[in-house]
């Protein structure tokens, strides 16, 4: 039996094992900065699967290792989830983890504990079959991604001193191969006016009007932003406006708005900030790139700018082509090669550090952050096989 057939046989053999593991992960609620219990659970799952080493770093990322070779590959899945929103929009208990009709149900099953369950199975398979090459594999259950994409990997590279040669990101791809995403930024613009009595607004300077005039121009900017043939168009939109005044009978002396800026390939922080600065300068606006800093469940405080760079792997890059070869060897068909609509840890892994990334994950991204989230068990089986075979082919 060749290696791809052996891996497929084992991934199918462990179908129920993978589904049950995902069910337990879903049942363990883990909002950002509150991942302790699911991290402990994943650690025990990795240990039970006979990983060579398992540890939790200072930020709270749980990292399992198999092998001790020169080539380093990592498989990443974030373990935090968003909350459920309006419970009335769900037709089942979001944290039941019920296994039903070929799916594992619940919050995080797709985004993205399904990837974690699948790579634990992949590790179990690799331990049983043995590594066939000079490789070290890190299996990373990363934290705080929902609050700040890539922060976990900034810590892993800069503090843990782990810098792989390639990372498989297990965000949902419907078991297609993904090779990029638009980046994003969070920007605030502040305006200071001069208050006056509302009966005589001409005596003051209304900060809301300064902001409003700016937003008209920012809306026009959105229409002329750059376009990339693969990733699509950049965008900018206002998502919040806040103002203040001495009273509701006074001219507003302060206003700010929040911008969600999506960056296509070729756009970066400097370009995006300059575009906004040029628009708001006549209205005396002050532009601020926001900063995220938070304390993890371990007590470690850490942060980064809310700038999440665009990244794109070329179709002919060896890391992507290796994925295509692996897919064909396992499933005897051509994979779809596409991109994510949303943001992933790739913004730091590749966007900041230049580490090659390939995306492959169980489930459909349309269920991410949505009610009635569910992950197909068939996808879990395919994903565990893909991860194991990619490592053996690396």
MARTOR-595818 format. One record per residue (C-alpha): residue in three letters; z, x, y. Coordinates in steps of 0.1 Angstrom, whole numbers, padded with zeros to 4 digits, always signed. Layout:
ALAZXY ...
This chain:
UNK+0000+0000+0000 UNK-0009+0014+0034 UNK+0015+0016+0063 UNK+0002-0014+0082 UNK+0004-0036+0051 UNK+0040-0024+0044 UNK+0051-0032+0079 UNK+0035-0066+0078 UNK+0052-0074+0045 UNK+0086-0064+0059 UNK+0082-0082+0092 UNK+0074-0114+0072 UNK+0103-0107+0048 UNK+0127-0105+0078 UNK+0113-0136+0095 UNK+0145-0156+0091 UNK+0166-0126+0099 UNK+0148-0122+0133 UNK+0150-0159+0141 UNK+0187-0160+0133 UNK+0194-0129+0155 UNK+0175-0145+0184 UNK+0195-0178+0178 UNK+0227-0158+0182 UNK+0215-0141+0213 UNK+0205-0174+0229 UNK+0239-0188+0221 UNK+0255-0159+0240 UNK+0250-0168+0277 UNK+0243-0137+0298 UNK+0236-0141+0335 UNK+0229-0110+0355 UNK+0261-0088+0358 UNK+0277-0109+0331 UNK+0260-0095+0300 UNK+0290-0079+0283 UNK+0292-0102+0253 UNK+0255-0102+0245 UNK+0254-0064+0250 UNK+0283-0061+0225 UNK+0264-0084+0201 UNK+0232-0064+0203 UNK+0251-0032+0197 UNK+0266-0046+0165 UNK+0231-0058+0154 UNK+0217-0023+0159 UNK+0245-0008+0140 UNK+0241-0033+0112 UNK+0204-0024+0111 UNK+0215+0013+0105 UNK+0202+0027+0138 UNK+0209+0065+0140 UNK+0229+0061+0173 UNK+0239+0031+0195 UNK+0257+0034+0228 UNK+0263+0015+0261 UNK+0256+0034+0292 UNK+0277+0032+0324 UNK+0255+0005+0339 UNK+0258-0016+0307 UNK+0224-0010+0292 UNK+0227-0010+0254 UNK+0205+0017+0238 UNK+0198+0023+0202 UNK+0181+0055+0189 UNK+0161+0062+0157 UNK+0147+0096+0151 UNK+0151+0129+0169 UNK+0115+0141+0174 UNK+0097+0157+0204 UNK+0077+0126+0214 UNK+0098+0099+0230 UNK+0090+0062+0230 UNK+0111+0034+0243 UNK+0110-0003+0236 UNK+0125-0024+0265 UNK+0138-0059+0267 UNK+0162-0072+0294 UNK+0191-0091+0281 UNK+0201-0111+0312 UNK+0188-0146+0318 UNK+0186-0170+0347 UNK+0207-0202+0347 UNK+0195-0235+0334 UNK+0189-0254+0367 UNK+0190-0291+0365 UNK+0203-0299+0330 UNK+0186-0333+0331 UNK+0152-0315+0328 UNK+0161-0302+0294 UNK+0156-0322+0262 UNK+0180-0301+0242 UNK+0211-0279+0248 UNK+0199-0248+0266 UNK+0223-0226+0247 UNK+0221-0242+0212 UNK+0198-0215+0198 UNK+0186-0242+0174 UNK+0159-0232+0150 UNK+0135-0261+0147 UNK+0099-0268+0139 UNK+0089-0231+0139 UNK+0107-0222+0172 UNK+0140-0208+0184 UNK+0151-0230+0212 UNK+0170-0222+0244 UNK+0174-0202+0276 UNK+0163-0166+0272 UNK+0144-0172+0239 UNK+0112-0162+0257 UNK+0126-0144+0288 UNK+0133-0122+0270 UNK+0157-0121+0242 UNK+0129-0128+0218 UNK+0116-0093+0224 UNK+0150-0078+0218 UNK+0154-0097+0185 UNK+0119-0085+0174 UNK+0126-0049+0183 UNK+0159-0049+0164 UNK+0139-0060+0133 UNK+0113-0033+0141 UNK+0141-0007+0140 UNK+0154-0020+0107 UNK+0118-0017+0093 UNK+0114+0019+0106 UNK+0147+0029+0091 UNK+0137+0015+0057 UNK+0102+0030+0057 UNK+0111+0062+0075 UNK+0095+0077+0106 UNK+0061+0092+0098 UNK+0058+0114+0129 UNK+0078+0137+0152 UNK+0092+0109+0174 UNK+0124+0097+0190 UNK+0126+0059+0196 UNK+0149+0043+0221 UNK+0155+0006+0218 UNK+0168-0006+0252 UNK+0186-0038+0259 UNK+0185-0036+0297 UNK+0207-0054+0322 UNK+0205-0070+0357 UNK+0167-0073+0356 UNK+0167-0109+0368 UNK+0185-0099+0399 UNK+0166-0066+0405 UNK+0136-0057+0384 UNK+0136-0021+0373 UNK+0171-0012+0385 UNK+0182-0007+0349 UNK+0154+0018+0343 UNK+0161+0036+0375 UNK+0196+0042+0361 UNK+0182+0052+0326 UNK+0159+0078+0340 UNK+0180+0092+0369 UNK+0215+0089+0353 UNK+0210+0088+0315 UNK+0183+0114+0318 UNK+0160+0095+0294 UNK+0124+0097+0304 UNK+0101+0085+0276 UNK+0064+0094+0271 UNK+0056+0057+0268 UNK+0075+0024+0271 UNK+0067-0009+0254 UNK+0079-0038+0277 UNK+0086-0068+0256 UNK+0083-0095+0283 UNK+0064-0125+0269 UNK+0027-0120+0265 UNK+0019-0146+0237 UNK+0015-0115+0216 UNK-0014-0102+0237 UNK-0015-0068+0252 UNK-0007-0066+0289 UNK-0014-0036+0311 UNK-0002-0044+0346 UNK+0012-0067+0373 UNK+0013-0072+0410 UNK+0043-0056+0427 UNK+0066-0073+0453 UNK+0089-0068+0482 UNK+0117-0087+0499 UNK+0115-0085+0537 UNK+0135-0101+0564 UNK+0125-0103+0601 UNK+0151-0108+0628 UNK+0147-0122+0663 UNK+0172-0122+0691 UNK+0168-0147+0720 UNK+0189-0158+0749 UNK+0208-0190+0748 UNK+0207-0216+0775 UNK+0217-0253+0777 UNK+0193-0275+0758 UNK+0187-0296+0789 UNK+0171-0266+0806 UNK+0154-0245+0778 UNK+0133-0226+0803 UNK+0164-0207+0813 UNK+0167-0191+0779 UNK+0145-0174+0753 UNK+0143-0194+0720 UNK+0145-0171+0690 UNK+0131-0199+0667 UNK+0099-0200+0688 UNK+0096-0163+0685 UNK+0099-0165+0648 UNK+0075-0195+0646 UNK+0048-0178+0666 UNK+0051-0148+0642 UNK+0049-0170+0611 UNK+0016-0186+0623 UNK+0001-0151+0623 UNK+0017-0142+0590 UNK+0001-0172+0575 UNK-0033-0159+0587 UNK-0024-0125+0573 UNK-0021-0140+0538 UNK-0057-0150+0539 UNK-0070-0115+0545 UNK-0049-0094+0522 UNK-0065-0071+0497 UNK-0079-0082+0464 UNK-0080-0062+0431 UNK-0105-0072+0404 UNK-0079-0071+0377 UNK-0046-0080+0393 UNK-0059-0104+0419 UNK-0050-0109+0456 UNK-0019-0098+0475 UNK+0001-0125+0491 UNK+0028-0132+0516 UNK+0048-0163+0522 UNK+0080-0174+0541 UNK+0106-0186+0517 UNK+0136-0191+0541 UNK+0144-0195+0578 UNK+0179-0192+0593 UNK+0189-0197+0629 UNK+0219-0198+0651 UNK+0229-0210+0686 UNK+0261-0217+0705 UNK+0257-0254+0697 UNK+0231-0280+0688 UNK+0227-0286+0725 UNK+0216-0250+0732 UNK+0186-0228+0729 UNK+0187-0207+0696 UNK+0197-0171+0704 UNK+0190-0158+0668 UNK+0166-0165+0640 UNK+0154-0147+0609 UNK+0131-0155+0581 UNK+0126-0141+0546 UNK+0092-0131+0533 UNK+0081-0129+0496 UNK+0054-0103+0496 UNK+0033-0098+0465 UNK+0014-0065+0463 UNK-0019-0060+0446 UNK-0032-0026+0434 UNK-0037-0002+0464 UNK-0010-0019+0485 UNK+0024-0003+0490 UNK+0056-0005+0509 UNK+0042+0014+0540 UNK+0011-0008+0543 UNK+0031-0040+0539 UNK+0058-0032+0564 UNK+0033-0020+0590 UNK+0013-0053+0587 UNK+0044-0073+0595 UNK+0056-0049+0622 UNK+0023-0052+0641 UNK+0025-0090+0640 UNK+0061-0094+0651 UNK+0062-0066+0677 UNK+0049-0088+0706 UNK+0077-0113+0697 UNK+0104-0086+0696 UNK+0110-0090+0659 UNK+0128-0064+0638 UNK+0116-0059+0603 UNK+0140-0050+0574 UNK+0132-0041+0538 UNK+0162-0055+0519 UNK+0184-0035+0496 UNK+0201-0046+0464 UNK+0235-0033+0454 UNK+0257-0049+0429 UNK+0285-0041+0405 UNK+0277-0044+0368 UNK+0300-0058+0341 UNK+0311-0022+0334 UNK+0324-0018+0370 UNK+0296+0006+0380 UNK+0281-0002+0414 UNK+0244+0007+0418 UNK+0214-0002+0439 UNK+0179+0002+0451 UNK+0154-0010+0477 UNK+0139-0044+0470 UNK+0105-0028+0467 UNK+0090-0032+0433 UNK+0057-0012+0432 UNK+0025-0025+0417 UNK+0014-0009+0385 UNK-0018-0010+0364 UNK-0028+0009+0333 UNK-0066+0014+0330 UNK-0082-0003+0300 UNK-0093+0031+0286 UNK-0059+0047+0289 UNK-0048+0061+0255 UNK-0015+0041+0255 UNK-0035+0008+0259 UNK-0062+0019+0234 UNK-0035+0028+0209 UNK-0022-0007+0212 UNK-0056-0022+0206 UNK-0060-0001+0175 UNK-0025-0011+0162 UNK-0032-0047+0168 UNK-0065-0046+0149 UNK-0050-0027+0120 UNK-0023-0053+0116 UNK-0040-0085+0124 UNK-0077-0079+0117 UNK-0088-0093+0151 UNK-0094-0082+0187 UNK-0065-0086+0210 UNK-0066-0102+0244 UNK-0058-0076+0271 UNK-0044-0091+0302 UNK-0016-0090+0328 UNK+0016-0106+0338 UNK+0018-0131+0366 UNK+0054-0122+0373 UNK+0073-0090+0378 UNK+0088-0068+0350 UNK+0108-0035+0346 UNK+0073-0019+0347 UNK+0077-0017+0385 UNK+0101+0012+0381 UNK+0090+0026+0347 UNK+0054+0030+0358 UNK+0053+0020+0394 UNK+0081+0045+0405 UNK+0082+0071+0377 UNK+0046+0070+0364 UNK+0056+0065+0328 UNK+0028+0048+0308 UNK+0036+0012+0300 UNK+0021-0013+0275 UNK+0032-0049+0274 UNK+0036-0069+0242 UNK+0061-0097+0237 UNK+0067-0129+0218 UNK+0064-0163+0236 UNK+0045-0177+0266 UNK+0055-0167+0301 UNK+0051-0203+0313 UNK+0085-0210+0297 UNK+0102-0182+0317 UNK+0127-0198+0341 UNK+0116-0232+0330 UNK+0133-0261+0311 UNK+0129-0265+0273 UNK+0123-0228+0268 UNK+0114-0219+0232 UNK+0099-0190+0213 UNK+0076-0193+0183 UNK+0090-0176+0152 UNK+0054-0166+0143 UNK+0054-0145+0175 UNK+0087-0128+0166 UNK+0071-0117+0133 UNK+0040-0104+0150 UNK+0060-0086+0176 UNK+0083-0069+0152 UNK+0053-0057+0132 UNK+0035-0045+0163 UNK+0065-0024+0176 UNK+0071-0008+0142 UNK+0034+0001+0138 UNK+0030+0014+0173 UNK+0059+0038+0167 UNK+0044+0049+0134 UNK+0010+0055+0151 UNK+0024+0073+0182 
